[in-house]
Amino acid sequence: MGKKRVIEKTEKELLEERDKVEQKLKKEIFTKTLQEGLNGQIYIYSTYNNTIITLTDKQGNVLLWRTAGSIGFKGAKKGTSYAGSKVAEAIAVACYQFKIKKVDIFIKGIGGGRASALKTLANQGLLIESIKDITPIPHNGCRPKKPRRV
């Protein structure tokens, strides 16, 4: 099978990657406009592979969504907590541009970006009215897949 080699990135490559993410965040264009001071809802869907955050109004109409992949993360980095915090940061900026002050947060899934996205939204100055976990939990439903043997 051969020896596995780990390629370590230099500091310069890491900085270039960070700059790409920052440029994608700055390039966002918003077309919808709302009345000032509206309440919104934020849905955080976090899996092991990605973090998806959706911003809606109170009626549930989608205003904007962001994923770790749309911001510029690729591969396994999409599932990290850092990627989740960057996605939440992009959504918080969108809230300010849509003039949304108060939000209800709904969290679904068990990925790495779940907690960091919530912390980032709280630190961005949004007034969080409620946090609700809507992760589906089976009551001994379907039989799970057999575990992998590696």
C-alpha positions in Angstrom: 0.0 0.0 0.0 2.9 2.3 0.4 4.0 4.9 2.9 1.5 7.7 3.6 3.0 11.2 3.4 1.6 14.3 5.0 2.1 17.5 3.1 2.5 20.4 5.4 1.6 23.8 4.1 3.9 26.7 4.6 2.8 29.8 6.5 2.7 31.7 3.2 0.2 29.2 1.7 -2.0 29.4 4.8 -2.1 33.2 4.6 -3.0 33.0 0.9 -5.8 30.6 1.7 -7.1 32.9 4.5 -7.0 35.9 2.1 -9.1 34.0 -0.5 -11.8 33.4 2.2 -11.7 37.0 3.2 -12.1 38.2 -0.4 -15.1 35.9 -0.9 -16.8 37.4 2.2 -16.3 40.9 0.9 -17.7 40.1 -2.5 -21.2 39.4 -1.4 -24.1 41.2 -3.2 -27.5 41.6 -1.5 -30.6 42.3 -3.7 -33.4 42.0 -1.2 -34.3 44.9 1.1 -36.4 44.9 4.2 -38.0 47.2 6.6 -35.7 48.4 9.4 -35.7 46.5 12.7 -37.3 43.3 11.5 -36.9 40.0 13.4 -35.3 37.1 11.6 -34.6 33.4 12.0 -31.3 31.7 11.6 -31.1 28.0 10.8 -27.8 26.3 11.5 -27.4 22.9 9.9 -24.2 21.3 10.8 -22.9 18.0 9.5 -19.5 16.3 9.8 -18.7 17.5 6.2 -20.2 21.0 6.0 -22.0 23.8 7.9 -25.0 25.5 6.2 -26.6 28.6 7.7 -29.8 30.1 6.4 -31.2 33.5 7.2 -35.0 33.9 6.9 -37.6 36.4 7.9 -40.3 35.6 10.5 -42.6 34.0 7.8 -39.8 31.6 6.8 -39.0 33.3 3.5 -35.3 32.7 2.7 -33.3 35.9 2.5 -29.8 34.4 2.2 -27.8 31.3 2.9 -24.1 30.6 3.2 -22.1 27.4 3.4 -18.5 26.7 4.2 -18.0 25.7 0.6 -19.5 28.9 -0.8 -17.1 31.0 1.4 -14.1 29.2 0.0 -13.3 26.2 2.1 -12.7 22.9 0.3 -12.6 19.3 1.3 -12.2 18.3 4.9 -11.8 21.9 6.0 -15.5 22.6 5.4 -16.4 20.5 8.4 -14.2 22.3 10.9 -15.3 24.7 13.6 -13.3 27.5 12.0 -15.3 27.2 8.8 -18.5 27.2 10.9 -17.5 30.5 12.6 -16.6 32.1 9.3 -20.0 31.2 7.8 -21.7 32.6 10.9 -19.7 35.8 10.5 -20.9 36.2 6.9 -24.5 35.7 8.1 -24.1 38.3 10.8 -22.8 40.8 8.3 -25.9 40.0 6.2 -28.1 40.6 9.2 -26.7 44.1 9.6 -27.1 44.8 5.9 -30.7 43.6 6.0 -31.2 45.7 9.2 -32.2 42.7 11.3 -31.6 43.2 15.0 -33.3 40.3 16.7 -33.0 36.7 15.7 -34.3 33.3 16.7 -31.7 30.5 16.2 -32.6 26.9 15.2 -29.8 24.4 15.3 -29.9 21.0 13.6 -27.2 18.4 13.2 -24.1 17.3 15.1 -21.2 18.7 13.2 -18.1 20.5 14.3 -19.3 24.0 13.2 -22.4 23.9 15.4 -21.0 25.4 18.6 -18.6 27.8 17.0 -21.3 29.2 14.7 -23.5 29.8 17.7 -20.7 31.5 19.7 -19.8 33.7 16.7 -23.4 34.8 16.2 -23.6 35.7 19.9 -20.4 37.7 19.8 -21.4 39.7 16.7 -23.9 41.8 18.6 -27.2 40.3 17.4 -30.0 40.1 20.0 -30.7 36.4 20.3 -34.3 35.9 21.5 -34.3 32.1 21.5 -32.1 29.1 20.7 -33.9 25.9 19.8 -32.3 22.5 19.0 -34.3 20.8 16.2 -32.0 17.9 15.6 -34.2 14.9 14.7 -33.9 12.1 17.3 -35.3 8.7 16.5 -37.3 6.7 19.0 -35.6 3.5 18.0 -36.5 4.0 14.4 -34.5 2.5 11.4 -31.7 0.1 11.9 -28.4 1.9 11.6 -25.7 1.0 9.1 -23.2 -1.6 10.1 -19.9 -0.1 11.4 -16.9 0.1 9.0 -14.1 -2.3 9.4 -10.9 -0.6 8.6 
